[in-house]
Amino acid sequence: MLGGSATLTTTGSPAKAPRMLYMVGDSLTAGRGIAPASRLRDRWPSRARNLLCGYRCTQTRAIGHPGQCLATPGCIYPQTLLETFGPEVLRARPAPSAVIVEIGVNDLAHLTDAQYRADYRKLVKRGAARGIRVYVATIPPDEPQLAVAPGDAGPAAPGQRLDPQRVADHPHRLRPAARGRRPHAGPAVRLR
């Protein structure tokens, strides 16, 4: 696996079943653009874990494949997320309670808005069929023409769309110092 996987276990209430949050995606999830020495600490899944684990999160796992596409065959990573979602996520042990998907930048030149919507919905439906909520995160673009509008890209179900672009737009925009190699964020990005 190119991007790797990491699991963190924290103490939780023994009365409740452990929650497992998977964060799945491409090179942004793997932490490309962040220095290798701090990648596991500073990539977005690690920062999200640190924010969420105080809020009933007991375990997290990040799976990121640099060059993976949502649905376009022939990207740098040989399999699309639609192909790897079942074996790596839906049938994984421990089973996820919820999944955050951040992927799609490698598909930008190949998919229409309608294809993005349809393919993201496939992931959401496949998760729902197993009782797993799937949340889609849109991509914070560097230039406006790269924007994937949340209303166009994400699933229709309210509450199942995460929009990092909104966070990046208001109140603090992603500054050049926070950027790594395009479109990868650098370690100066602060999650608030």
N, C-alpha and C positions, 0 to 999 in steps of 0.2 A: 504494500500500500504506500503510495507516494506521500500522502499528506500526514498519515499517522492517526492515531486515536489515543485519547487520554481519558481516564476516568478518575473522578474525585468523589470520595465518600465522606459525608459529614454526618454528624449525629442527628437523629430525627426522633420523632415520637414512635415508640414501639407499637402503639395501638393502631397506627396507620401503615398501610402498605408503602414501601419505599417508592418515591417518585424518581423516574429516570428521564432526563431531558437530553435529547440528541440534538446536536447542531451540525447540519450537513451542508456541504457546498463545494465550492471550487477553491482556487488559490487564495481567495480572501479568507476563507475558513481555515485553510492550512497555515495562514500567516505569512504568505509570500510578501516581500517588501519590508519585512521586519527582520532585524539582525538575528541570525540563528541563535545567538546566546540568550536572547530575550523573547524569542518567538512563542514558546509555550506559555509564557506569562502575559505577553502583550497582544496576542491575536484576539479578534473579537469574541470567539467562544470563551476564552479564558476570562476576559473582562466581564462578559455577560454572566458567567458562572459566579464570579466574585460578587456581582450585584444581586443575583437571584438566590444564591444559596442561603442568604439570611431570610429568604421569603419562601419557606417550605420546600426548598429544592434539596433533595438528598444526594443525588448523583447526577453527573453530567458526562457526556461523551461527545467529542468533536471528531467528525470525519470530513476531511477536506482533500480533494484530489485536484491539484493544479492542472489546468487545461481541460477540466471536465465540462461538458455542455449539458444543459437541461435535456435537450431532445435532438440536437444536431449530431448525426453520426460523423465520424472522421475528425473530431477535434484532437487536441494533443493527447488527452487521456482517452484511451480507446473505447471506453463504454460511457454511455450517457447516464445521467442520474435516473432517468426512467428505467434503465436496465439494472442499475445497481441498488435501487431503492428497496427492493424486496429483500435480497440476501443480506445487505449490509445494515438495513434499518428495521424493516418490518418483521423479519425473522430473527433478529439479533437477540442475544441473551446477555445481560438482562434486557427484557423488552422495554421499549420506550413508553413513557406515559404521554409524552408530547414531543414533537419534532419542530425545530425551526429550520427552514430551508432558505439558504442564501445562495442562489446560483442564477446564471443567465447571461452574465456579461460576455461569455465566450460565444453565445448564440446571437448576439446583437445583429450581426450582418446577415444572419440566415433565417430568422423567424419573424413572422408578422406579429402584430399585437394580438390578433385572434389566435395564432398558434401558441403564443405565450400563455394566454388565458386558458386555452384548452389543456395544455400540458401541465400547468400548475394545478388546475382542477383535478387532473388525473392523480397527481400525488395526494391531494387532499382527500379524494374519494377512496384511494387505496388505503390510506391511513384510517379513515372513518370505518371502513369495512372491518378493521381489526380493533376498533375502539380507541384509536390513537388520533389525537388532534394534531393536525399539521398546520403550522403557521408559515406564511410566505413573507420573506423580507425582500423588499425591492432594493435596487442597487443605487447608492448615492453616486450620481455621475459627476465627472470632472467638468464636462461641458453640457449645456442644455440639450444638444441634439442626441446625447447618449441616454437621456432620461427614459426610464420605463415607468410610465405613470401608474401609481398604485391602483387606480380604478381600472386600468386596462390590464395590468399584469397579474394582480392578485386574485384570489378566489372571491366569489361573490359573498360568501358568508361573513356577516359582520363579526368583528373580533378575531378573525383569523388572518389578518393582514398586519404585518409589521412594516413600518415605513421609515427606514433610516434616513431617507432624503428629507423628510419633514424635520427630523431632529437636526440634520446637518444644515437645513435652511434657516431654522428659527429656534432659538435665538442666536446660536453660534454657527457660523458657516465653517466648513472644513477649510482651514488655512493651508497655504503652501507648505509651511513647516510640518504639518501633520500628514502630508502626502509621502508615500513611498514611491516605488516605480508604478506608473499608471497601470491599472486603476487601483493599485494596492495602497491601503492606508499605511502610514508610517507609525512609529511608536509614540509620536507626539499627540495622537488622537486621544481625546479624553471623553469617556462615557460619563454622563451626569444623570 
